[in-house]
């Protein structure tokens, strides 16, 4: 009784989640928006699984003045491996849903949580280095000032307000994680009820 098959509804939810994860390969996962008086329309940096988009050249030009490194997708190994990781998770969700094995679902949940934690820590480290490793010969130097963007939420950076939030692909990842959590908990309760009977 310890490894009951997954209910059909939960299996369908997992398969649909896997299909949704495929979209994260083409949709932006995260966005950083910059607002300032001189840019009333705002600037945005869009982070995909494999590239950077948005007003990258303008942001690089502005960051040059305060000594921040320029952003180039080729400098990030994450853009090489992340599409494969997301594709693997998409296939794993579909396979676990199709197979209907509860233990496989639990392993998938653990792996997905580890992936989420590692990804957020990696993103924070990238932001920290990006905002603290400044060129000492930069035209504009503010003693004691660092320009680390927020991991999530809002932060004032000189005259720019920086907003860091998930984009459509990021919300899909969050939603699939919550669906997987729901399925794990529901199946655990179902198995507990079967054992008690």
Backbone as numpy.savetxt, mean C-alpha at the origin, in Angstrom:
# Nx Ny Nz CAx CAy CAz Cx Cy Cz
-12.48 -32.75 12.10 -13.30 -31.54 12.10 -12.44 -30.28 12.10
-11.15 -30.44 12.25 -10.31 -29.25 12.41 -10.07 -28.51 11.09
-10.30 -29.15 9.98 -10.04 -28.48 8.70 -11.24 -28.61 7.77
-12.37 -28.07 8.24 -13.59 -28.12 7.46 -13.43 -27.34 6.16
-14.13 -27.76 5.11 -14.12 -26.97 3.87 -14.71 -25.58 4.14
-14.26 -24.61 3.39 -14.77 -23.24 3.52 -16.16 -23.18 2.91
-17.06 -22.43 3.53 -18.41 -22.26 2.99 -18.34 -21.64 1.61
-19.33 -21.97 0.79 -19.35 -21.50 -0.60 -19.31 -19.99 -0.70
-20.04 -19.31 0.17 -20.07 -17.84 0.11 -18.70 -17.25 0.39
-17.98 -17.84 1.34 -16.63 -17.37 1.67 -15.66 -17.68 0.54
-15.84 -18.82 -0.09 -14.99 -19.16 -1.23 -15.19 -18.17 -2.36
-16.44 -17.81 -2.62 -16.73 -16.84 -3.68 -16.14 -15.48 -3.34
-16.21 -15.09 -2.07 -15.64 -13.79 -1.65 -14.13 -13.76 -1.87
-13.48 -14.88 -1.59 -12.03 -14.95 -1.78 -11.66 -14.89 -3.26
-12.40 -15.58 -4.10 -12.13 -15.56 -5.54 -12.33 -14.15 -6.09
-13.42 -13.50 -5.69 -13.67 -12.13 -6.15 -12.60 -11.17 -5.64
-12.13 -11.39 -4.42 -11.05 -10.56 -3.87 -9.78 -10.73 -4.70
-9.49 -11.97 -5.09 -8.32 -12.22 -5.93 -8.43 -11.51 -7.26
-9.61 -11.54 -7.86 -9.82 -10.83 -9.13 -9.67 -9.33 -8.94
-10.16 -8.82 -7.81 -10.02 -7.38 -7.53 -8.55 -6.99 -7.36
-7.77 -7.88 -6.75 -6.34 -7.58 -6.57 -5.60 -7.42 -7.89
-6.10 -8.05 -8.94 -5.47 -7.89 -10.26 -5.50 -6.41 -10.68
-6.55 -5.71 -10.27 -6.67 -4.29 -10.63 -5.57 -3.43 -10.00
-4.98 -3.90 -8.89 -3.92 -3.12 -8.24 -2.66 -3.06 -9.09
-2.60 -3.90 -10.13 -1.44 -3.86 -11.02 -1.52 -2.69 -12.00
-2.71 -2.11 -12.16 -2.86 -1.01 -13.11 -3.38 0.28 -12.47
-3.86 0.19 -11.23 -4.39 1.37 -10.55 -3.36 1.93 -9.58
-3.40 3.25 -9.32 -2.48 3.81 -8.31 -2.82 3.27 -6.93
-1.77 2.95 -6.16 -1.96 2.37 -4.83 -1.96 3.45 -3.75
-1.15 4.46 -3.93 -1.02 5.51 -2.92 -0.89 6.86 -3.63
-1.24 7.93 -2.92 -1.09 9.27 -3.47 -0.62 10.22 -2.37
0.25 11.12 -2.75 0.68 12.20 -1.87 0.30 13.50 -2.58
-0.54 14.29 -1.93 -0.99 15.55 -2.50 -0.30 16.69 -1.77
0.12 17.68 -2.54 0.79 18.86 -1.99 -0.03 20.09 -2.34
-0.36 20.88 -1.32 -1.13 22.11 -1.52 -0.33 23.30 -1.02
-0.30 24.36 -1.82 0.37 25.60 -1.43 -0.26 26.74 -2.22
-0.08 27.96 -1.71 -0.70 29.13 -2.35 -0.25 29.29 -3.80
1.03 29.00 -4.08 1.52 29.17 -5.44 1.08 28.07 -6.39
0.47 27.01 -5.84 -0.07 25.93 -6.66 -1.52 25.68 -6.24
-2.42 26.60 -6.59 -3.81 26.46 -6.12 -4.49 25.18 -6.61
-4.03 24.66 -7.75 -4.61 23.43 -8.27 -4.03 22.20 -7.57
-2.95 22.41 -6.81 -2.32 21.33 -6.08 -1.38 20.50 -6.95
-0.52 19.75 -6.30 0.38 18.82 -6.96 0.13 17.43 -6.38
0.31 16.42 -7.20 0.10 15.07 -6.69 1.18 14.12 -7.20
1.55 13.23 -6.30 2.47 12.14 -6.63 1.67 10.86 -6.51
1.53 10.15 -7.62 0.79 8.89 -7.63 1.77 7.72 -7.63
1.57 6.80 -6.72 2.46 5.65 -6.59 1.72 4.40 -7.04
2.19 3.82 -8.13 1.64 2.57 -8.65 2.52 1.42 -8.15
2.15 0.20 -8.50 2.98 -0.94 -8.11 4.29 -0.96 -8.89
4.34 -0.27 -10.04 5.50 -0.37 -10.91 6.06 0.97 -11.37
5.45 2.08 -10.94 5.92 3.38 -11.43 5.42 4.52 -10.55
5.99 5.70 -10.81 5.51 6.94 -10.22 4.82 7.74 -11.30
3.81 8.49 -10.91 3.09 9.32 -11.88 2.65 10.60 -11.18
1.96 11.45 -11.92 1.57 12.75 -11.39 2.57 13.81 -11.81
2.67 14.87 -11.03 3.59 15.97 -11.37 4.99 15.71 -10.78
5.56 14.57 -11.18 6.85 14.16 -10.62 7.95 15.18 -10.95
7.99 15.67 -12.18 9.05 16.61 -12.57 8.95 17.92 -11.80
7.75 18.43 -11.59 7.58 19.67 -10.83 8.00 19.46 -9.38
7.57 18.34 -8.80 7.93 18.03 -7.41 9.44 17.87 -7.27
10.07 17.20 -8.23 11.53 17.07 -8.20 12.20 18.44 -8.27
11.67 19.32 -9.12 12.24 20.66 -9.23 12.14 21.44 -7.94
11.00 21.34 -7.26 10.82 22.03 -5.98 11.72 21.43 -4.90
11.80 20.10 -4.88 12.59 19.43 -3.85 14.09 19.72 -3.99
14.52 20.04 -5.20 15.93 20.37 -5.42 16.34 21.55 -4.55
15.46 22.51 -4.38 15.80 23.73 -3.64 16.02 23.47 -2.15
15.40 22.44 -1.62 15.58 22.15 -0.19 16.49 20.94 0.03
17.08 20.43 -1.06 18.09 19.38 -0.92 17.57 17.97 -0.90
16.31 17.77 -1.25 15.77 16.41 -1.28 16.19 15.71 -2.58
16.31 14.41 -2.52 16.68 13.64 -3.70 15.53 13.66 -4.71
15.91 13.59 -5.97 14.88 13.50 -7.00 14.30 12.09 -7.02
13.06 12.01 -7.43 12.35 10.73 -7.47 12.43 10.11 -8.86
12.92 8.88 -8.91 12.98 8.13 -10.16 12.59 6.69 -9.85
11.66 6.15 -10.62 11.18 4.79 -10.37 12.32 3.78 -10.39
13.34 4.02 -11.21 14.45 3.08 -11.32 15.25 2.95 -10.02
15.09 3.92 -9.12 15.84 3.90 -7.87 15.18 3.02 -6.80
14.00 2.50 -7.09 13.25 1.74 -6.09 13.10 0.29 -6.53
13.71 -0.61 -5.78 13.58 -2.04 -6.09 12.13 -2.49 -5.91
11.39 -1.76 -5.07 9.99 -2.12 -4.82 9.17 -2.18 -6.11
9.48 -1.28 -7.05 8.73 -1.25 -8.30 9.04 -2.46 -9.18
10.12 -3.15 -8.89 10.46 -4.37 -9.62 9.73 -5.58 -9.05
9.64 -5.65 -7.71 9.09 -6.85 -7.08 7.61 -6.74 -6.73
7.11 -5.53 -6.48 5.73 -5.39 -6.01 4.69 -5.94 -6.98
4.82 -5.71 -8.29 3.81 -6.30 -9.19 3.74 -7.82 -9.09
4.89 -8.47 -8.91 4.90 -9.92 -8.78 4.26 -10.37 -7.46
4.51 -9.62 -6.40 3.92 -9.95 -5.10 2.40 -9.83 -5.16
1.92 -8.72 -5.74 0.48 -8.53 -5.84 -0.16 -9.58 -6.75
0.50 -9.91 -7.85 -0.02 -10.95 -8.75 -0.07 -12.30 -8.02
0.96 -12.58 -7.22 0.99 -13.84 -6.47 -0.14 -13.90 -5.46
-0.41 -12.78 -4.79 -1.52 -12.76 -3.84 -2.85 -12.89 -4.56
-2.99 -12.27 -5.72 -4.23 -12.41 -6.49 -4.48 -13.88 -6.82
-3.44 -14.56 -7.29 -3.57 -15.99 -7.61 -3.83 -16.82 -6.35
-3.19 -16.44 -5.25 -3.38 -17.18 -3.99 -4.82 -17.06 -3.49
-5.38 -15.85 -3.56 -6.78 -15.67 -3.15 -7.70 -16.55 -4.00
-7.48 -16.53 -5.31 -8.31 -17.32 -6.22 -8.14 -18.82 -5.94
-6.89 -19.25 -5.75 -6.62 -20.67 -5.52 -7.23 -21.15 -4.20
-7.08 -20.34 -3.14 -7.64 -20.73 -1.84 -9.16 -20.77 -1.92
-9.75 -19.78 -2.61 -11.20 -19.80 -2.78 -11.67 -21.00 -3.58
-10.94 -21.35 -4.63 -11.32 -22.49 -5.47 -11.12 -23.81 -4.73
-10.04 -23.89 -3.96 -9.74 -25.13 -3.24 -10.65 -25.29 -2.04
-10.93 -24.19 -1.36 -11.85 -24.24 -0.23 -11.28 -24.87 1.03
-9.98 -24.73 1.24 -9.32 -25.32 2.39 -9.11 -24.26 3.47
-9.62 -24.52 4.67 -9.57 -23.53 5.76 -8.14 -23.25 6.21
-7.31 -24.27 6.27 -5.93 -24.06 6.72 -5.17 -23.18 5.72
-5.41 -23.40 4.44 -4.77 -22.57 3.42 -5.21 -21.11 3.56
-6.48 -20.91 3.91 -6.99 -19.56 4.11 -6.29 -18.88 5.29
-6.05 -19.63 6.35 -5.37 -19.07 7.51 -3.92 -18.69 7.18
-3.24 -19.54 6.41 -1.87 -19.25 5.98 -1.86 -18.00 5.09
-2.84 -17.92 4.18 -2.94 -16.75 3.31 -3.14 -15.48 4.14
-3.96 -15.57 5.17 -4.21 -14.40 6.03 -2.93 -13.95 6.72
-2.19 -14.88 7.27 -0.93 -14.54 7.95 0.04 -13.89 6.96
0.17 -14.46 5.78 1.08 -13.91 4.77 0.65 -12.51 4.33
-0.66 -12.30 4.21 -1.17 -11.00 3.76 -0.93 -9.94 4.82
-1.10 -10.30 6.10 -0.83 -9.36 7.19 0.65 -9.01 7.23
1.52 -10.01 7.11 2.96 -9.77 7.10 3.34 -8.85 5.94
2.77 -9.11 4.77 3.02 -8.26 3.61 2.60 -6.82 3.89
1.42 -6.63 4.47 0.94 -5.28 4.77 1.85 -4.54 5.74
2.28 -5.24 6.79 3.16 -4.61 7.79 4.50 -4.25 7.17
5.10 -5.19 6.43 6.40 -4.95 5.79 6.29 -3.80 4.79
5.20 -3.76 4.02 5.03 -2.70 3.03 4.94 -1.33 3.69
4.20 -1.23 4.79 4.05 0.07 5.46 5.36 0.50 6.13
6.07 -0.46 6.72 7.38 -0.13 7.32 8.35 0.32 6.24
8.37 -0.38 5.11 9.24 -0.01 4.00 8.91 1.39 3.48
7.61 1.69 3.38 7.18 3.00 2.91 7.61 4.08 3.89
7.47 3.81 5.20 7.88 4.79 6.22 9.39 5.04 6.14
10.17 3.96 6.00 11.63 4.10 5.91 12.00 4.92 4.68
11.32 4.64 3.55 11.58 5.41 2.34 11.27 6.88 2.57
10.13 7.19 3.18 9.77 8.59 3.46 10.75 9.24 4.42
11.19 8.48 5.42 12.14 9.03 6.39 13.44 9.41 5.68
13.99 8.49 4.90 15.25 8.78 4.20 15.08 9.92 3.20
13.95 9.92 2.52 13.66 10.95 1.53 13.58 12.33 2.18
13.02 12.39 3.38 12.84 13.68 4.05 13.98 14.13 4.93
14.90 13.22 5.28 15.99 13.57 6.19 17.37 13.60 5.52
17.56 12.82 4.46 18.86 12.77 3.79 18.93 13.91 2.78
19.30 15.09 3.27 19.26 16.31 2.47 20.65 16.72 2.00
20.69 17.32 0.83 21.94 17.84 0.28 22.37 19.06 1.09
23.56 19.01 1.72 24.00 20.16 2.54 24.25 21.42 1.71
24.37 21.26 0.40 24.62 22.43 -0.46 23.33 22.94 -1.12
22.20 22.57 -0.58 20.92 23.00 -1.16 20.77 24.51 -1.06
20.12 25.14 -2.04 19.93 26.60 -2.01 19.17 27.08 -0.79
18.20 26.28 -0.32 17.40 26.68 0.85 17.68 25.69 1.97
18.16 26.23 3.09 18.44 25.40 4.26 17.72 25.99 5.46
16.92 25.16 6.13 16.22 25.56 7.35 16.77 24.69 8.47
17.55 25.27 9.39 18.17 24.47 10.46 17.13 23.65 11.23
17.45 22.36 11.37 16.59 21.47 12.13 15.35 21.00 11.40
15.17 21.44 10.16 13.96 21.09 9.42 14.16 19.80 8.63
13.19 18.90 8.72 13.16 17.69 7.90 11.86 17.73 7.09
11.84 17.00 6.00 10.71 17.08 5.08 10.07 15.73 4.83
10.04 14.90 5.87 9.44 13.58 5.73 7.93 13.71 5.54
7.41 13.20 4.42 5.96 13.24 4.24 5.27 12.35 5.27
4.00 12.59 5.55 3.29 11.73 6.51 3.08 10.34 5.92
3.10 9.33 6.78 2.81 7.98 6.32 1.36 7.91 5.84
0.48 8.49 6.64 -0.92 8.63 6.26 -1.48 9.85 7.00
-2.29 10.63 6.31 -2.84 11.83 6.93 -2.17 13.10 6.42
-2.16 14.13 7.27 -1.69 15.46 6.88 -0.47 15.88 7.68
0.41 16.64 7.01 1.57 17.22 7.69 1.95 18.50 6.95
2.28 19.54 7.73 2.71 20.81 7.14 4.22 20.77 6.93
4.66 21.01 5.69 6.08 21.02 5.34 6.39 22.39 4.73
6.93 23.29 5.57 7.13 24.69 5.18 5.79 25.25 4.69
5.74 25.77 3.47 4.49 26.36 3.00 3.60 25.35 2.26
3.98 24.09 2.27 3.19 23.05 1.61 2.46 22.20 2.65
1.20 21.94 2.38 0.47 20.96 3.15 0.53 19.63 2.41
0.99 18.60 3.08 1.15 17.29 2.43 0.10 16.32 2.97
-0.63 15.71 2.05 -1.63 14.71 2.39 -1.18 13.38 1.80
-1.14 12.36 2.64 -0.73 11.02 2.19 -1.88 10.06 2.47
-2.45 9.51 1.39 -3.63 8.66 1.54 -3.58 7.52 0.52
-4.26 6.40 0.82 -4.36 5.35 -0.20 -5.13 5.86 -1.41
-4.78 5.36 -2.58 -5.56 5.62 -3.78 -6.40 4.38 -4.07
-7.04 4.32 -5.22 -8.00 3.25 -5.51 -7.39 1.85 -5.33
-6.18 1.65 -5.82 -5.54 0.35 -5.65 -5.27 0.02 -4.20
-4.89 1.02 -3.43 -4.64 0.83 -2.00 -5.91 0.44 -1.25
-7.03 1.10 -1.62 -8.30 0.75 -0.97 -8.73 -0.66 -1.33
-8.40 -1.12 -2.54 -8.71 -2.50 -2.91 -7.92 -3.47 -2.03
-6.65 -3.16 -1.79 -5.82 -4.01 -0.92 -6.39 -4.05 0.49
-6.80 -2.88 1.01 -7.41 -2.82 2.35 -8.70 -3.64 2.38
-9.54 -3.46 1.36 -10.82 -4.17 1.32 -10.63 -5.68 1.25
-9.68 -6.14 0.43 -9.46 -7.58 0.33 -8.92 -8.14 1.65
-8.09 -7.36 2.33 -7.61 -7.79 3.64 -8.74 -7.92 4.64
-9.67 -6.96 4.63 -10.81 -7.02 5.54 -11.74 -8.19 5.21
-11.93 -8.44 3.91 -12.75 -9.58 3.50 -12.10 -10.88 3.96
-10.80 -10.98 3.79 -10.08 -12.18 4.22 -10.19 -12.36 5.74
-10.05 -11.26 6.48 -10.21 -11.31 7.94 -11.61 -11.80 8.31
-12.62 -11.24 7.64 -13.99 -11.67 7.91 -14.15 -13.18 7.68
-13.62 -13.66 6.56 -13.75 -15.08 6.23 -13.04 -15.96 7.26
-11.86 -15.54 7.69 -11.10 -16.30 8.70 -11.89 -16.39 10.00
-12.41 -15.24 10.47 -13.17 -15.22 11.73 -14.45 -16.03 11.60
-15.17 -15.85 10.49 -16.43 -16.58 10.29 -16.19 -18.09 10.26
-15.13 -18.51 9.59 -14.82 -19.94 9.51 -14.35 -20.48 10.86
-13.63 -19.65 11.61 -13.20 -20.07 12.95 -14.41 -20.29 13.85
-15.38 -19.36 13.78 -16.60 -19.51 14.59 -17.39 -20.73 14.14
-17.47 -20.95 12.85 -18.19 -22.10 12.31 -17.55 -23.40 12.76
-16.22 -23.47 12.71 -15.51 -24.68 13.13 -15.67 -24.92 14.62
-15.64 -23.82 15.40 -15.80 -23.93 16.85 -17.18 -24.49 17.19
-18.20 -24.04 16.45 -19.56 -24.53 16.67 -19.66 -26.01 16.32
-19.04 -26.43 15.22 -19.08 -27.83 14.81 -18.41 -28.73 15.85
-17.27 -28.25 16.38 -16.54 -29.06 17.37 -17.35 -29.20 18.64
-17.99 -28.10 19.08 -18.77 -28.14 20.33 -19.98 -29.07 20.20
-20.51 -29.19 18.95 -21.64 -30.09 18.73 -21.16 -31.54 18.76
